[in-house]
Amino acid sequence: MKKKNLVSLVLISILGAGVYTLIAGEAAATSPSSRKSEGTFIITVTAGESTFQELLTLHEGGTISETNTTIHANSASEFFPFNGSDGYGAWERGFGGTVVLKFVKLLFDGETNAHVGYLVVDATAIIDGDDFTNLESDVNILIGPDLFDPLEIIPLGPTDAVGRRITVE
């Protein structure tokens, strides 16, 4: 069989069997329900003993916008002395319905309103249809004016999150 015909046959076989994503040279099957990652999710996040709500939007093209009920414009308290902006960042598809994401919030001193640093979330989650699950995250506060060269890094530890896509019903 000629090489061109063999390639066509392989492509037809792969495309006929389902949806595949090519990552790092390997074909990984994804179910039809996990193909669409874009959308807005309402998520319950657990961080240690605390639980809070978050709105997370994965925009087409790979950008993120985020806000939550814990670190926002009026969030400073004796336990967490910072106010925070909404979060903005980037995301991309991983293997079999996973998404890899990173977003950053600006942090401000709760008394002086001076910019003091950033809250950075690096995470991986599974999106299966309208369900958002299995979040694995690394959350850090970066103190200083430069996101890429902070004066100090304060690890906040892992979080767990589950949620659902907001849909028009």
N, C-alpha and C positions, 0 to 999 in steps of 0.2 A: 504494500500500500504506500502511496506517495506521502511524504511528510506533511504536506498541506492538508490532505484529506484526513490523516490521522489526528492532527490538531483539531480540525473541525469536529470530528467524531467525539473526541474527548470533551470538547467544550459543550457539545449538544448533550452528552451524557451527564455532565456535571450540572448544567442548567436545568435539565429535565428532572433531576433528582431533588431539587430544592434550592434554597437560597444559601449561598456560600460567601464568606468574607475572606479575602486574601490578606493575611497578616504575617509578616516576617517569612514569606515564602511558603507558608502552609495554608491549606484550605481548611477552614473551620465551619462546620454546619451551624446555622442559626435557624431557630423555628420562626415561622411567619409572624407569631405574636411578639417576637423580640426584635424585629427589624426596625421598628420606628422608636427611636429614643427621644426625639424632639417632643417638647411639651412642657406643661407646668404641673408640678407635683406638690401636694400638701403632705408634709413628712413629719413624723414624730421622731425626735432625736433624743437619745438617752446618753448622757455624759456623766459617768459616775452615778451619783444619787439624783441628779437633776434630769428632768424631762422638759422639752420645750417643742414648740411648733415652728416649722420652717416652710416657706414657699421657695421652691427652686425651679427655675426655668432653664431648660436646655434649648437654646435657640438653634435653628437651622444654620449651618455654617460653622458651628463649634464654639459659640460663646455662651456664657452663663450670666444670669442675674439671680440674686438671692436676697432674702430678708428673713429675719426670725424674731421670735418673741423674747429672746434673751439678750443679744448684743445688738442694740439699735440706738437711735438718736437720744433716747431718754433712759438708757440702761444703767448708768452709773449708780453704784450702791456701795455700802461699806464692804461687801464681799467682792465686788468687781468694780474698781474705780474708773472704768472707761465707758465712754459712749462710743458707738460704732456706726459706720455707714452701712448701706446695703453692700452686698458682696458682688463682685464682678470677676469673671475669669473665663476659662476655656475647658472644653471637654472633647473627648473623642471616643469612638467605639472601640471596644476590646473584643475578646473572644466571646462567642455564644451569648449575646445579650448583655454583656457587661459594658459599663461605661467607666472611663477614667476621667477624673475631673479635678480641677484646682480652681479655687476662688480666693479672693483677697478682700478684706474689709479694712477700711481706714479706722484707726483707733484714736480717740481724743480724750484728754484728761477731763474727768467729770466735773472738776471745779473751774479750771481755767479755759477749757475748750481748746487748748493747744494740741496740735497733732503730736502724738507720742510714739506711734508705731503702726503695726499691722497685725491683723489676725489672718493666718494663712491655713486653709484647709486643703489637704491633698487626700483624695479618696478614690475608691473603686466601689461600684455598686452593680447590682443586677437589675435590669429592667426587663420584665416579662409581661408583655401586653401593657396593661395599665398599672401593674404592681412595681413598686420600687422597694428592693430588699437587699439584704446581705451587704450593707455598707461596711467597708473597712476604711478607717480614716487615720490620718496623722494631723493633729491640730496643734499649731504653735503660735505664740505671740512673739513678734519680732519688734524689739524696742529700738528706736532710732529713726532718723529721717529717711534712710536709704533702704528700700525693700531688699535690694540685692547685696547689701553689706551692712547688716544690722549690728548695733552695739551689743545686744544681748538677745538670746533666744530662750523663751520660757515655754517648755513643752506642756501642753494641757492634757495630753493623753488621747486615747482612742474614744470613739463614739460609736453608737449603734443607731441605725435609722431604718424605719419602714414607712411606706406611704403609698398613695394612689395618685394617678394622673387625674387632673381636673378635666372633665369632659362636658360637652354640651349634650344633654340628654333629652 
